[in-house]
């Protein structure tokens, strides 16, 4: 991943509503969530939510599909995985045992649903 793409993805997450949307989508994964449901869940006006969702989709942190008249959104797990890989690639000077607590913390939070 190029640094500019990583910065775009981090910038997309560096806003409270978008971070909340992304976390909501990750919790719902693999089920998609309608834009209206996201707006209600986060207490955000629909037009504002559309802007946030477009930013997340452009950054490859959210996917979008159409079902009838509804737009359904999901977490782009591959895009997120690429970002995490970019951030941790040079982690710990090539000593994976140093990074192990980070990775096990991440794995345990996935197991517990946090």
N, C-alpha and C positions, 0 to 999 in steps of 0.2 A: 504494500500500500504506500502510496506517495504521502508525504507529510501534509500536502495541501488537502488531501481527502480526509486525513485524520483530523485536521483542524476544522474542516467543515462539519464533520460528525460531532466533534466535541462542542463546537459552537451551537449546533442544533440542540444539544442536550443542556447547554448552559443557560437555560431559561426555565423557570419553575413549572409553567404549564406544560411545555414540551417534555420536560423530564417526567412529570406526572403521567402524561399520555404514554410515553414509552414504557414506564414501569407498569401501567395498567395493561398495555398490550402484551408485555412479557408474562404477566400473571395469567392472562387469558389464553396465551399460546397453547395449542395451535388454533384455537377457535378465533375467528375474526370478530371484530366489534364494529358496530355501525358508528358513523360520525356523530349521529344524534345521541347515542348512548354514551359516547365519550364526552360530549359536551355536557350532558346532564350529570355524569359522574364527577366531572371536575368543576361544575358550576361555571362554565364558560359559554359565552354567546356562540351560536352556530357559525356565524361568519368569521369570528376570531378563531374558532377551532379549525375551520377549513384552512386558514393561513398556517396555523401551527402544524397541521397534518401534512400540508404541502412541503413545508420545510423539512420535516422528518422523512418524507418519502424521497425528496431530492437528495438527502444525505444518506440514503439507503439504510435507514433505521426503521422504516415502516414500509409495508407493502399495501397496495390498494387494489381492490377488485370491485366490480359492479355486480350487484344482484338485484335485477329489476331496476327500480329507481333509487335503491340504496347503494351507498359507497361503503364497503367493508374494509377495515384496516386491520393489519396484523403486525407483529414485530418482525422485522427483517433480521432473523437470527444470524444469517450468514454475514450480513453487513456489520452487525454488532461483534460477531466472533472475529472478523477481520480487524476491527478497531482494537479489541482486547489483545489480539495477537501482536498488532503493531506496538501497543503500549508495553507489552511484556517481553517482546522479542529479545531485547538486550538486557533484560532484567537480571540482576544479581551476578553480573560479570561472568556468565556462563556456568554458574554454580547452582544447578537446579534445587539443591537442598536448601538454599537460602530462600528461594521462592516457594517452597513447599507449603509453608503456613498460609501464604496468600491463596494458593490454589485450593488447599483443603478447606479454608474458610469459605471460599466461593462455592465449592462443591457441597458443603454442609448447609449453606443458606439455600441452595437449590433444593436439597432434600427436604428441608423443613418448610419450604414455601415462603421464606422471608423475602 
